[in-house]
Amino acid sequence: MNYPVQGVGLGLRRGMFAQLADHAAEVDAAVDFMEVAPENWIGVGGRFGRQFRAYAQRFPMVCHGLSLSLGSPAPLDTDLLGNIRTFLDEFDVRYYTEHLSYCGDHGHLYDLMPIPFTGEAVEYVAGRIRRTQEILERRIAVEHVSCYAAPGQEMSELEFVKAVIARADCDLLLDVNNIYVNSINFGYDPEEFLDGLPGERAVYVHIAGHSVPAEDLRIDTHGAAVIEPVWNLLERAYANFGVIPTLLERDFNFPPLPELLDELGRIRSIQDAARSKASVAVASV
């Protein structure tokens, strides 16, 4: 895989701007690329627009969409795709990804809803992904999402994700926290799920924290620190698929920036250890 970015990334949020400015040198040393949701920045001017443009000039950018609603019964939003394409071109964005979900039907639900795991849905969603790639004139990646129900299920989540990616001929945004969250919510082995993904199609990885409202329930909030089982899945992803660029997501409840920088540093340490282990293995052959 020729990755669109390298190293360690951070999801850029407006709530971080003051701290990022106060620790500019440390951020430059810790962060290799940034990610934004294009819907949050298309057409934004003024102070925030200038600040975003400055970050886009400092760091390679990738985009993670929120509202294309690939699984929606409503027609694909070609006006939004046109605006996204302009945004990607204007800011020289390295890659565009979206959620394998839907978030509305002639209206926005402001949540990521699960697509039924059926053969019919595979064909429907794959067709919409192919159309998206045609309009954007670039490949995209889809992220397997955290969810809390599985309506109309005819195949496993893993089978569904793999079938959509193969049928659409698109790439994968691998999220190790989503794997862990769903493994608790639906009672499957997270390592088996990870091992079964088409890692050769992964363009980068998401890692994040979540909340624990009950023993058998996890909510993918991106509002807490990453926990050890999720770090372990990241290590396993590298062992399985090689060292993939990895981005830390934190959407709210921002800690002091040094704490975020520590998490970014842990990603880099795990990457370095995986590379060293792989080099030793090659040298011993």
C-alpha positions in Angstrom: 0.0 0.0 0.0 1.3 3.4 -1.0 -0.1 5.4 2.0 -1.5 8.9 1.4 0.2 10.1 4.7 2.8 8.7 7.0 3.4 8.4 10.7 1.1 9.8 13.5 -1.9 12.0 13.0 -4.3 14.1 15.1 -8.0 14.9 14.4 -8.1 18.7 14.2 -11.0 20.2 16.3 -11.8 23.9 16.9 -11.8 23.3 20.6 -8.1 22.4 20.4 -7.0 25.6 18.7 -5.9 27.6 21.7 -3.8 24.7 23.1 -2.3 23.9 19.7 -1.2 27.5 19.4 0.3 27.5 22.9 2.3 24.3 22.2 3.2 24.9 18.5 6.7 23.5 18.6 5.6 20.3 20.5 2.7 19.8 18.0 5.1 20.1 15.0 7.3 17.5 16.6 4.5 15.1 17.5 2.1 15.3 14.5 2.8 14.2 11.0 -0.7 14.8 9.5 -4.2 16.0 10.5 -7.7 15.0 9.7 -10.9 17.1 9.5 -14.5 16.6 8.6 -15.0 18.7 5.4 -18.6 19.5 6.3 -17.2 21.5 9.3 -15.0 23.6 7.1 -16.5 24.1 3.7 -17.3 27.8 3.3 -15.9 28.8 6.7 -14.2 32.2 6.6 -13.1 34.7 9.2 -10.8 33.8 12.0 -11.5 30.1 12.0 -11.1 30.0 8.2 -7.7 31.6 8.4 -6.6 29.3 11.2 -7.7 26.2 9.3 -5.9 27.4 6.2 -2.7 27.8 8.3 -2.9 24.3 9.6 -3.6 23.0 6.0 -0.3 24.7 5.0 1.6 23.2 7.9 0.4 19.6 7.8 -0.7 17.1 5.2 -4.5 16.8 5.5 -6.9 13.9 5.1 -10.7 14.3 5.3 -13.2 12.1 7.1 -16.8 12.8 6.0 -19.8 12.9 8.4 -22.9 13.3 6.3 -22.7 11.6 2.9 -25.0 8.9 4.3 -23.8 6.1 2.0 -26.5 3.7 3.2 -29.4 6.1 3.0 -32.5 5.4 0.9 -32.4 9.1 -0.2 -30.6 9.9 -3.4 -26.8 10.5 -3.1 -26.1 14.1 -2.3 -24.2 15.1 -5.4 -24.3 18.8 -4.4 -22.4 17.9 -1.3 -20.0 15.8 -3.2 -19.3 18.7 -5.6 -18.5 20.9 -2.6 -16.3 18.2 -1.1 -14.4 17.8 -4.3 -13.7 21.5 -4.5 -12.6 21.5 -0.9 -10.2 18.5 -1.4 -8.7 20.2 -4.4 -8.4 23.6 -2.8 -6.5 22.3 0.3 -4.6 19.5 -1.5 -6.2 16.9 0.8 -4.4 13.6 0.5 -7.4 11.3 1.0 -11.1 11.3 1.6 -12.9 8.7 3.8 -16.5 8.2 4.9 -18.5 6.1 7.3 -20.1 2.8 6.3 -23.4 3.9 7.7 -26.3 6.3 7.0 -27.3 9.4 8.9 -30.6 10.5 7.3 -33.4 10.2 4.7 -34.3 13.6 3.3 -33.2 15.0 6.6 -30.2 14.7 9.0 -30.4 12.4 12.1 -27.0 13.7 13.5 -26.0 10.1 14.2 -24.4 7.2 12.4 -27.0 4.5 11.9 -26.2 0.8 11.1 -26.8 -0.4 7.6 -28.5 -3.9 7.6 -26.0 -6.6 7.0 -27.6 -8.1 3.9 -26.6 -9.0 0.4 -29.0 -6.4 -1.0 -27.4 -3.7 1.1 -24.0 -4.7 -0.1 -25.0 -4.1 -3.7 -26.8 -0.9 -2.9 -24.0 0.7 -0.8 -21.2 -0.5 -3.1 -23.0 1.2 -6.0 -23.2 4.5 -4.1 -19.5 4.2 -3.2 -18.5 3.6 -6.8 -20.6 6.6 -7.8 -18.9 8.7 -5.1 -15.5 7.8 -6.5 -16.6 8.7 -10.0 -17.8 12.2 -8.9 -14.7 12.9 -6.7 -12.4 11.3 -9.4 -10.4 9.6 -6.7 -10.6 6.4 -4.6 -12.1 6.7 -1.1 -12.0 4.5 2.0 -14.9 3.5 4.2 -14.8 3.1 7.9 -16.5 0.2 9.7 -18.6 1.9 12.3 -19.4 1.3 16.0 -23.1 0.5 16.4 -25.6 -0.6 19.0 -28.1 -2.6 16.9 -28.0 -5.0 13.9 -31.4 -4.8 12.2 -32.2 -7.3 9.4 -28.9 -9.1 9.8 -28.2 -11.9 7.3 -24.4 -11.9 7.5 -21.8 -11.0 10.1 -20.5 -7.5 10.4 -17.1 -8.7 9.1 -18.6 -10.4 6.1 -20.6 -7.3 5.3 -17.6 -5.0 5.5 -15.4 -7.2 3.4 -18.2 -7.7 0.8 -18.8 -3.9 0.4 -15.1 -3.1 0.0 -14.6 -5.8 -2.5 -17.8 -5.0 -4.5 -17.1 -1.3 -4.5 -13.4 -1.6 -5.1 -12.6 1.0 -2.5 -10.2 1.2 0.5 -10.6 0.7 4.2 -10.3 3.1 7.1 -9.4 0.7 10.0 -10.7 1.8 13.4 -9.4 -0.3 16.3 -11.6 1.4 18.9 -14.7 0.6 16.8 -13.7 -3.1 16.7 -13.3 -3.1 20.5 -16.6 -1.3 21.1 -18.6 -3.6 18.8 -16.9 -6.7 20.3 -18.3 -5.8 23.7 -21.7 -4.7 22.4 -22.2 -7.8 20.2 -20.0 -10.4 22.0 -17.5 -11.3 19.4 -13.7 -11.8 19.5 -12.0 -8.4 18.5 -8.8 -10.1 17.4 -10.6 -12.5 15.1 -12.5 -9.5 13.6 -9.3 -7.5 13.1 -7.5 -10.5 11.6 -10.3 -11.0 9.1 -10.2 -7.5 7.7 -8.6 -6.7 4.3 -5.6 -4.9 5.9 -3.9 -4.6 2.5 -6.6 -2.0 1.7 -6.2 0.0 4.9 -5.1 3.6 4.1 -4.8 4.7 7.8 -6.0 3.8 11.2 -8.2 5.5 13.8 -7.7 5.1 17.5 -9.8 6.7 20.2 -11.4 6.4 23.6 -15.0 5.5 24.5 -17.4 5.5 27.5 -18.6 2.6 29.6 -22.2 3.1 30.6 -22.7 -0.6 31.5 -20.6 -3.8 31.8 -21.9 -5.0 28.4 -22.1 -1.7 26.6 -19.5 0.7 25.2 -20.3 4.0 23.5 -17.8 5.3 20.9 -17.6 8.9 22.2 -14.0 10.0 21.3 -14.1 11.8 24.6 -11.8 9.8 26.8 -8.3 8.4 26.8 -7.5 5.2 24.8 -7.6 2.1 27.0 -5.1 -0.8 27.0 -7.2 -3.4 25.1 -7.5 -0.9 22.2 -3.7 -0.2 22.3 -3.2 -3.9 22.1 -5.4 -4.1 19.0 -3.3 -1.4 17.4 -0.2 -3.5 18.0 -1.9 -6.5 16.5 -2.9 -4.5 13.5 0.7 -3.6 12.8 1.8 -7.2 13.4 -0.8 -8.3 10.8 -0.6 -5.6 8.2 2.6 -3.6 8.8 2.9 -0.2 10.2 -0.1 1.8 9.0 -0.4 5.6 9.5 -2.5 6.1 12.6 -4.6 9.0 13.8 -5.8 9.9 17.3 -9.4 11.1 17.5 -10.6 13.3 20.4 -13.8 15.2 19.8 -14.6 16.8 23.1 -13.6 16.7 26.8 -10.1 17.8 25.7 -7.4 17.2 28.3 -4.3 19.4 28.7 -2.5 19.1 25.4 0.5 17.3 27.0 -1.8 14.4 27.7 -2.8 14.2 24.0 0.8 14.5 23.0 1.6 11.5 25.3 -1.0 9.4 23.4 0.5 10.5 20.1 3.9 9.6 21.4 2.6 6.1 22.4 1.4 5.6 18.8 4.8 6.5 17.5 6.5 4.2 20.1 4.3 1.3 19.0 5.1 2.0 15.4 8.8 2.1 16.1 8.6 -1.2 18.0 6.7 -2.9 15.2 9.2 -1.7 12.7 12.1 -3.0 14.8 10.4 -6.3 15.3 9.8 -6.7 11.6 13.4 -5.8 10.8 14.7 -8.5 13.3 12.4 -11.0 11.7 13.6 -10.2 8.2 17.3 -10.4 9.4 16.8 -13.8 10.9 15.4 -15.3 7.8 
